[in-house]
Amino acid sequence: MTKIRPLIFILGLLCAVAPARAAISYYCAGCSNAASQFTSANLGVTLTSLITFTSGDLSFGVYDDPTGTMFDGFLLNNNGGSNHGINGAADSLQMASSTALGQTANGGIIEITNIPAGTFAFAFNLGATGSGAYCVDVNSAGFDQNPSCNSTINVSSSSDSEFVGVFSSGVGAVPITTIWIGPQSDNALSVNNESQINSFELEQATPEAGTLVSIGSGLLALGVIRRRLRISGPA
């Protein structure tokens, strides 16, 4: 029994340091994770300079960035209720300023797709033509409006720019492939508050420091267990 107790303790330690399961985390002023945490050392993200937009990469309402990332816009079916969906009309983006990309009048959803393979971190500054709440959904088949949106970003005015960071982490983490941005309710459209992206950046990130430490601790604990079993020999 004396030999078994240390092994039970080590097995408990191994479970405690097991890496977290795959998850997508959101970082913004109104998110559960503060925007300032996005570039912390714990995540291992080293985003340094956000990319702005140029009119030369916008063609027929679709923006093709040199990174390969594509931005497209969709109009909405305003059904007068709590939800609305894509009405099939696409390619509705325009230059909101000399460096920002936005929806046309009465536009609704911005889709970010063709994100480079292996991207685990994506950040952008979200603005709008007026105040409103906007949903941000990642890797979903389509835009999920309130109450299903994954994260809500509040833009206070046309001069407000809100930082949004998205990070995919944990064991079995999947790369970020698609991001949807759109109004949380019909009210956002009733006053023509079109969303816009002022700048963005992405990173094909390596596993964050916390995950690497957990993996290393787990391997160390396994080594200790094997050594103790070898020393103790058969019961």
N, C-alpha and C positions, 0 to 999 in steps of 0.2 A: 504493500500500500504506500510505503514511503517513497518508492521509486515512481509510483503513478502520479502522485500529487504534483510534482514539478511539471510533468508532461501535460496535465490538465491545465495548469497555469499558462504554459507556453501556447497551448492550443487556443486558449481564450485570448491571449495577446495577439496571436495570428489573426483571429477573427476581427479584433478591434482595429488592426491596422490595414485591413483589406481595402483596396482602392474603391472609391465610390462608383456606383453604377452610372451608366451614361445618362447625361442630362443636358438640356439646353438652358442656359441662364441668361437673364436680361439685366442690363445695367443702365439706369437712367435716374432722373430726379425723383420720379414717382414709383420706381421699381423696388422690389425687395432688396436688391443690391444697388448700392450707391454708384453713381457714374465714376467717381474717383477711384473705385476699386478695380475698374476694368483694366487699367494699365499697371496694377500692382505686381510685385515680384511673384506673388503666390500663383498668379495665373500664367506667368511666363510670356505674357503678351508684350510686344515691343513696338506697337504702333507709334509712329513718330510724326508723320506728315500726312494730313488728309488731302485727298485728291478732289479738285474742283472740276467743273464741267466746262466744255467749250462747244460752241455752236457747230464747229466743223464735224463733230462726231454724232450730231443729231440729224436724222434723216427720216422724213415722213412720220414723225411722231415717235420714233424709236431711237434710243441712245445706245450706241455700241462703243463702250470704253476700250481703250488700248489694252487693258488688263484682260479683256475677253468678256467681262461682265456686261450684261445687257439689261437695260431699263426700259420697261414698257408701261403704258397706261391703259386703264380700262374705265369706261363709263359705267354708271350704275343704274339698275332698276330701282327707282325710288317708289316703293310700294306704299308709302304712307304709314308703315308699321315700324316695328323695332328692328327689322332686318331688311337688307336689300342685297341683291346679287349682281353679278356681272351680266350686263345685257348683251354681250357679244361684240360691242363696239370697242375696238382696240386702237393702239397707236395714237394715243391722245396726249403725248407729252410735248412740252415746249420749253424754251429757255425762260425761266422765271426772272433771271437777271443775267448779267454777263458771265457769271460763274455758277449759277444754281439751276437745277432742273425741276420743273413743276408740271402740274396738271393744267389742262386748258379749262376754260370756264365750264362749270358744272361737271368737272371731272371727278373721279372718285378714287380709284385704286391705282397704286404704283406697284408693279411687280419687278423684283430684282432677280434675275436668273442668269444662267450660264456662268455662274460664279466659278472661278478656277478650281480644279480638283484639289482636294486636300485642304480646303479652307476651313479652319476651326474657329476663327475670330473675324468678326465683321463689325465695323463701326460706321456711323453716319450721323450727321447733324440734320435734324428734322425741323422744318419750318412750315408756315402756312400763310395764306393771304389774310387770315383773321384768327380769332381764338377758337379753340375746339379740342376735342379729345380724339386721338387716333389709335387704332389697333395696329400692332406689329405681330405678325405670325411668321414662324420659321419652319421650313421643310414641310408645309402642309400642302394638300392637293389643291387648295383654293383659299380664298379669303374668308376667314371666320369672323363675323362681326359680333358685337356684344349680344349675349353674355359669354360667347365662346372664345373671344380673342385672348391670345396668350399673354400679352402685355399691353397696357394702356399708357400712352404718352400724351401729356397735356401741353398744348401750345397756347401761351397766354395772349399773344398778339402777333401782328404781322412782322414785328421787329424781333420776335423771340426765336431763338434757335436752340433746340433741345438735343443734347448728346444722347445717343442710343448705342449701346454696345451689346453684341450677342456673342456668346461663347459656348461651344460644344465641348464637353469634357467627360471624364470618367472612363471606366473600362468599356470598350465597345463603342466609344463615341463615334458618331457619324458626322461627316463633313457637312458644312452648311451649303446647301444647293439652291435654295429659293427663299426669298423674303417678300412678304406681302405687307403693304402699308395702306391703310384706308380709314375712313371716318368710323367712329364707334357707333354713331346713331344717325338717323335721318336729319337731325337738327344741324349736323355739320354741313349738310348740303343745302339746307334751306337758306343759309346766308352766304352761299358760294365760298366757303372756306376751303379752297383747294390746297392740298398738301404739296410740299416741295422738299427736295433734298439739296442741301447747300453744299455738302461735301461728303466724302466717304473714304474708307480705307479697309483693306482686308489683310489677313495674315494666314499663311499656311503654317499654322502653329504646331509645335511639338507638344507632347503631354506636359501639363503644368507641373510645377515643382512638387506640389503636394502629392500628386499621383506617383511621381518617381520615388519620393521618399517612402510612400506606402508599399510600393512594389519591392523596393530594396529591403524594407523591414520584414516583409513577408518572406522573402527568400532567405534572409538571415535566420528567422525563426524556424523555418523548415530545416536549415542546416543544423541548428542546435538540437532539434528533435531527433534527427537521424543520428547525431553523435551520441546522444543519451541512450537511444535504443541499442546502438552498437556496443556501448560500454556495459549496459545492464545485462545484455545477453538474454537467452530464453528464460521464461519464468520458471 
